[in-house]
Amino acid sequence: MQLINMLAAAVPNWRHGDLERFNEVLQALGPRDGYVPSPGGQLRIIHSGIIQLTKENALMSFGPPNGKRTVVSHFLARYGLATHNAVDRMVYVAAQPGNFYPAEHVQVFPVDE
């Protein structure tokens, strides 16, 4: 399932509403297996992660002072993925809080018990 569809159903107004409340709702939904882009057009799985929203969007710059780039430009250069909704909040997996992903590039599935 596309993460943006899950977000729309579980936390309407996820793009602009109360971040803390939304993350509590996502925490209560429990872990999901997340699939994120990987070089070569493959998908990498993140097992049993709790999806969380960040206040940042894909226009966020990162990297060394003389080599900053946006998440949008990174995803295009590294994965060949155009980010169409760059102003949307990005997501991360609670166990990996420094790795942000544009929500439109993430797929999620419930964890099989």
Biotite code that builds the C-alpha atoms (Angstrom):
import biotite.structure as struc

atoms = struc.array([
    struc.Atom([0.000, 0.000, 0.000], chain_id="A", res_id=1, res_name="MET", atom_name="CA", element="C"),
    struc.Atom([1.240, 3.471, -0.772], chain_id="A", res_id=2, res_name="GLN", atom_name="CA", element="C"),
    struc.Atom([2.040, 5.219, 2.505], chain_id="A", res_id=3, res_name="LEU", atom_name="CA", element="C"),
    struc.Atom([0.195, 8.364, 1.439], chain_id="A", res_id=4, res_name="ILE", atom_name="CA", element="C"),
    struc.Atom([-3.023, 6.305, 1.205], chain_id="A", res_id=5, res_name="ASN", atom_name="CA", element="C"),
    struc.Atom([-2.504, 4.884, 4.694], chain_id="A", res_id=6, res_name="MET", atom_name="CA", element="C"),
    struc.Atom([-1.817, 8.359, 6.051], chain_id="A", res_id=7, res_name="LEU", atom_name="CA", element="C"),
    struc.Atom([-4.938, 9.787, 4.420], chain_id="A", res_id=8, res_name="ALA", atom_name="CA", element="C"),
    struc.Atom([-7.071, 7.075, 6.052], chain_id="A", res_id=9, res_name="ALA", atom_name="CA", element="C"),
    struc.Atom([-5.388, 6.981, 9.481], chain_id="A", res_id=10, res_name="ALA", atom_name="CA", element="C"),
    struc.Atom([-4.523, 10.647, 10.028], chain_id="A", res_id=11, res_name="VAL", atom_name="CA", element="C"),
    struc.Atom([-6.543, 12.939, 7.761], chain_id="A", res_id=12, res_name="PRO", atom_name="CA", element="C"),
    struc.Atom([-4.895, 16.335, 7.305], chain_id="A", res_id=13, res_name="ASN", atom_name="CA", element="C"),
    struc.Atom([-1.479, 14.707, 7.936], chain_id="A", res_id=14, res_name="TRP", atom_name="CA", element="C"),
    struc.Atom([0.134, 17.366, 5.768], chain_id="A", res_id=15, res_name="ARG", atom_name="CA", element="C"),
    struc.Atom([-0.778, 20.285, 8.036], chain_id="A", res_id=16, res_name="HIS", atom_name="CA", element="C"),
    struc.Atom([-2.275, 19.165, 11.350], chain_id="A", res_id=17, res_name="GLY", atom_name="CA", element="C"),
    struc.Atom([-0.975, 18.466, 14.846], chain_id="A", res_id=18, res_name="ASP", atom_name="CA", element="C"),
    struc.Atom([2.260, 16.514, 14.393], chain_id="A", res_id=19, res_name="LEU", atom_name="CA", element="C"),
    struc.Atom([2.395, 15.130, 17.935], chain_id="A", res_id=20, res_name="GLU", atom_name="CA", element="C"),
    struc.Atom([-1.174, 13.799, 17.795], chain_id="A", res_id=21, res_name="ARG", atom_name="CA", element="C"),
    struc.Atom([-0.622, 12.252, 14.359], chain_id="A", res_id=22, res_name="PHE", atom_name="CA", element="C"),
    struc.Atom([2.507, 10.453, 15.538], chain_id="A", res_id=23, res_name="ASN", atom_name="CA", element="C"),
    struc.Atom([0.600, 9.078, 18.530], chain_id="A", res_id=24, res_name="GLU", atom_name="CA", element="C"),
    struc.Atom([-2.024, 7.665, 16.143], chain_id="A", res_id=25, res_name="VAL", atom_name="CA", element="C"),
    struc.Atom([0.682, 6.140, 13.928], chain_id="A", res_id=26, res_name="LEU", atom_name="CA", element="C"),
    struc.Atom([2.374, 4.646, 17.003], chain_id="A", res_id=27, res_name="GLN", atom_name="CA", element="C"),
    struc.Atom([-0.926, 3.037, 18.038], chain_id="A", res_id=28, res_name="ALA", atom_name="CA", element="C"),
    struc.Atom([-1.311, 1.460, 14.572], chain_id="A", res_id=29, res_name="LEU", atom_name="CA", element="C"),
    struc.Atom([1.767, -0.587, 15.355], chain_id="A", res_id=30, res_name="GLY", atom_name="CA", element="C"),
    struc.Atom([4.716, -1.678, 13.260], chain_id="A", res_id=31, res_name="PRO", atom_name="CA", element="C"),
    struc.Atom([4.692, -1.852, 9.505], chain_id="A", res_id=32, res_name="ARG", atom_name="CA", element="C"),
    struc.Atom([7.140, -3.310, 7.047], chain_id="A", res_id=33, res_name="ASP", atom_name="CA", element="C"),
    struc.Atom([8.270, -0.349, 5.006], chain_id="A", res_id=34, res_name="GLY", atom_name="CA", element="C"),
    struc.Atom([9.711, -0.425, 1.519], chain_id="A", res_id=35, res_name="TYR", atom_name="CA", element="C"),
    struc.Atom([11.938, 2.485, 0.580], chain_id="A", res_id=36, res_name="VAL", atom_name="CA", element="C"),
    struc.Atom([13.972, 3.250, -2.546], chain_id="A", res_id=37, res_name="PRO", atom_name="CA", element="C"),
    struc.Atom([17.378, 1.693, -2.978], chain_id="A", res_id=38, res_name="SER", atom_name="CA", element="C"),
    struc.Atom([19.985, 2.317, -5.690], chain_id="A", res_id=39, res_name="PRO", atom_name="CA", element="C"),
    struc.Atom([19.426, 0.477, -8.951], chain_id="A", res_id=40, res_name="GLY", atom_name="CA", element="C"),
    struc.Atom([15.650, 0.854, -8.842], chain_id="A", res_id=41, res_name="GLY", atom_name="CA", element="C"),
    struc.Atom([15.269, -1.754, -6.115], chain_id="A", res_id=42, res_name="GLN", atom_name="CA", element="C"),
    struc.Atom([13.322, -1.436, -2.880], chain_id="A", res_id=43, res_name="LEU", atom_name="CA", element="C"),
    struc.Atom([14.852, -1.940, 0.541], chain_id="A", res_id=44, res_name="ARG", atom_name="CA", element="C"),
    struc.Atom([12.701, -3.308, 3.335], chain_id="A", res_id=45, res_name="ILE", atom_name="CA", element="C"),
    struc.Atom([12.655, -1.874, 6.826], chain_id="A", res_id=46, res_name="ILE", atom_name="CA", element="C"),
    struc.Atom([11.180, -4.618, 9.003], chain_id="A", res_id=47, res_name="HIS", atom_name="CA", element="C"),
    struc.Atom([8.654, -3.940, 11.756], chain_id="A", res_id=48, res_name="SER", atom_name="CA", element="C"),
    struc.Atom([9.039, -0.186, 11.932], chain_id="A", res_id=49, res_name="GLY", atom_name="CA", element="C"),
    struc.Atom([6.787, 2.416, 13.489], chain_id="A", res_id=50, res_name="ILE", atom_name="CA", element="C"),
    struc.Atom([6.139, 5.098, 10.859], chain_id="A", res_id=51, res_name="ILE", atom_name="CA", element="C"),
    struc.Atom([6.367, 8.662, 12.137], chain_id="A", res_id=52, res_name="GLN", atom_name="CA", element="C"),
    struc.Atom([5.907, 12.073, 10.514], chain_id="A", res_id=53, res_name="LEU", atom_name="CA", element="C"),
    struc.Atom([8.474, 14.837, 10.674], chain_id="A", res_id=54, res_name="THR", atom_name="CA", element="C"),
    struc.Atom([7.887, 18.577, 10.365], chain_id="A", res_id=55, res_name="LYS", atom_name="CA", element="C"),
    struc.Atom([10.437, 18.652, 7.529], chain_id="A", res_id=56, res_name="GLU", atom_name="CA", element="C"),
    struc.Atom([9.531, 18.446, 3.863], chain_id="A", res_id=57, res_name="ASN", atom_name="CA", element="C"),
    struc.Atom([11.537, 17.282, 0.847], chain_id="A", res_id=58, res_name="ALA", atom_name="CA", element="C"),
    struc.Atom([12.843, 20.796, 0.180], chain_id="A", res_id=59, res_name="LEU", atom_name="CA", element="C"),
    struc.Atom([15.027, 20.345, 3.267], chain_id="A", res_id=60, res_name="MET", atom_name="CA", element="C"),
    struc.Atom([18.732, 20.761, 2.558], chain_id="A", res_id=61, res_name="SER", atom_name="CA", element="C"),
    struc.Atom([21.321, 18.372, 3.958], chain_id="A", res_id=62, res_name="PHE", atom_name="CA", element="C"),
    struc.Atom([24.954, 17.426, 3.483], chain_id="A", res_id=63, res_name="GLY", atom_name="CA", element="C"),
    struc.Atom([28.296, 19.137, 4.025], chain_id="A", res_id=64, res_name="PRO", atom_name="CA", element="C"),
    struc.Atom([28.466, 22.961, 3.858], chain_id="A", res_id=65, res_name="PRO", atom_name="CA", element="C"),
    struc.Atom([30.042, 22.977, 0.389], chain_id="A", res_id=66, res_name="ASN", atom_name="CA", element="C"),
    struc.Atom([27.819, 20.209, -0.987], chain_id="A", res_id=67, res_name="GLY", atom_name="CA", element="C"),
    struc.Atom([24.310, 20.809, 0.311], chain_id="A", res_id=68, res_name="LYS", atom_name="CA", element="C"),
    struc.Atom([21.402, 19.405, -1.661], chain_id="A", res_id=69, res_name="ARG", atom_name="CA", element="C"),
    struc.Atom([17.707, 18.966, -1.116], chain_id="A", res_id=70, res_name="THR", atom_name="CA", element="C"),
    struc.Atom([15.964, 15.669, -0.494], chain_id="A", res_id=71, res_name="VAL", atom_name="CA", element="C"),
    struc.Atom([14.185, 16.230, -3.834], chain_id="A", res_id=72, res_name="VAL", atom_name="CA", element="C"),
    struc.Atom([17.475, 16.497, -5.746], chain_id="A", res_id=73, res_name="SER", atom_name="CA", element="C"),
    struc.Atom([18.944, 13.545, -3.817], chain_id="A", res_id=74, res_name="HIS", atom_name="CA", element="C"),
    struc.Atom([16.031, 11.228, -4.677], chain_id="A", res_id=75, res_name="PHE", atom_name="CA", element="C"),
    struc.Atom([16.184, 12.238, -8.325], chain_id="A", res_id=76, res_name="LEU", atom_name="CA", element="C"),
    struc.Atom([19.969, 11.799, -8.642], chain_id="A", res_id=77, res_name="ALA", atom_name="CA", element="C"),
    struc.Atom([20.307, 8.644, -6.543], chain_id="A", res_id=78, res_name="ARG", atom_name="CA", element="C"),
    struc.Atom([17.102, 6.758, -7.291], chain_id="A", res_id=79, res_name="TYR", atom_name="CA", element="C"),
    struc.Atom([15.751, 8.398, -10.452], chain_id="A", res_id=80, res_name="GLY", atom_name="CA", element="C"),
    struc.Atom([12.556, 9.326, -8.592], chain_id="A", res_id=81, res_name="LEU", atom_name="CA", element="C"),
    struc.Atom([10.863, 12.669, -9.121], chain_id="A", res_id=82, res_name="ALA", atom_name="CA", element="C"),
    struc.Atom([9.204, 13.972, -5.966], chain_id="A", res_id=83, res_name="THR", atom_name="CA", element="C"),
    struc.Atom([5.893, 15.539, -6.979], chain_id="A", res_id=84, res_name="HIS", atom_name="CA", element="C"),
    struc.Atom([4.722, 16.613, -3.530], chain_id="A", res_id=85, res_name="ASN", atom_name="CA", element="C"),
    struc.Atom([7.897, 18.141, -2.136], chain_id="A", res_id=86, res_name="ALA", atom_name="CA", element="C"),
    struc.Atom([6.036, 20.334, 0.363], chain_id="A", res_id=87, res_name="VAL", atom_name="CA", element="C"),
    struc.Atom([4.424, 17.331, 2.085], chain_id="A", res_id=88, res_name="ASP", atom_name="CA", element="C"),
    struc.Atom([5.845, 16.258, 5.419], chain_id="A", res_id=89, res_name="ARG", atom_name="CA", element="C"),
    struc.Atom([8.393, 13.500, 5.204], chain_id="A", res_id=90, res_name="MET", atom_name="CA", element="C"),
    struc.Atom([8.311, 10.281, 7.199], chain_id="A", res_id=91, res_name="VAL", atom_name="CA", element="C"),
    struc.Atom([10.813, 8.213, 9.110], chain_id="A", res_id=92, res_name="TYR", atom_name="CA", element="C"),
    struc.Atom([10.912, 4.942, 10.984], chain_id="A", res_id=93, res_name="VAL", atom_name="CA", element="C"),
    struc.Atom([11.087, 5.491, 14.740], chain_id="A", res_id=94, res_name="ALA", atom_name="CA", element="C"),
    struc.Atom([14.143, 3.220, 15.083], chain_id="A", res_id=95, res_name="ALA", atom_name="CA", element="C"),
    struc.Atom([15.987, 5.264, 12.408], chain_id="A", res_id=96, res_name="GLN", atom_name="CA", element="C"),
    struc.Atom([15.086, 8.889, 13.207], chain_id="A", res_id=97, res_name="PRO", atom_name="CA", element="C"),
    struc.Atom([17.740, 10.466, 10.971], chain_id="A", res_id=98, res_name="GLY", atom_name="CA", element="C"),
    struc.Atom([16.544, 8.850, 7.723], chain_id="A", res_id=99, res_name="ASN", atom_name="CA", element="C"),
    struc.Atom([13.736, 10.901, 6.222], chain_id="A", res_id=100, res_name="PHE", atom_name="CA", element="C"),
    struc.Atom([11.759, 9.809, 3.157], chain_id="A", res_id=101, res_name="TYR", atom_name="CA", element="C"),
    struc.Atom([9.204, 11.670, 1.037], chain_id="A", res_id=102, res_name="PRO", atom_name="CA", element="C"),
    struc.Atom([5.951, 9.882, 1.887], chain_id="A", res_id=103, res_name="ALA", atom_name="CA", element="C"),
    struc.Atom([5.088, 9.399, -1.785], chain_id="A", res_id=104, res_name="GLU", atom_name="CA", element="C"),
    struc.Atom([8.117, 7.108, -2.239], chain_id="A", res_id=105, res_name="HIS", atom_name="CA", element="C"),
    struc.Atom([7.298, 4.720, 0.629], chain_id="A", res_id=106, res_name="VAL", atom_name="CA", element="C"),
    struc.Atom([5.130, 1.608, 0.603], chain_id="A", res_id=107, res_name="GLN", atom_name="CA", element="C"),
    struc.Atom([3.935, -0.060, 3.805], chain_id="A", res_id=108, res_name="VAL", atom_name="CA", element="C"),
    struc.Atom([2.371, -3.356, 4.773], chain_id="A", res_id=109, res_name="PHE", atom_name="CA", element="C"),
    struc.Atom([1.231, -4.718, 8.138], chain_id="A", res_id=110, res_name="PRO", atom_name="CA", element="C"),
    struc.Atom([3.755, -6.988, 9.777], chain_id="A", res_id=111, res_name="VAL", atom_name="CA", element="C"),
    struc.Atom([2.861, -10.654, 9.376], chain_id="A", res_id=112, res_name="ASP", atom_name="CA", element="C"),
    struc.Atom([2.765, -12.241, 12.808], chain_id="A", res_id=113, res_name="GLU", atom_name="CA", element="C"),
])
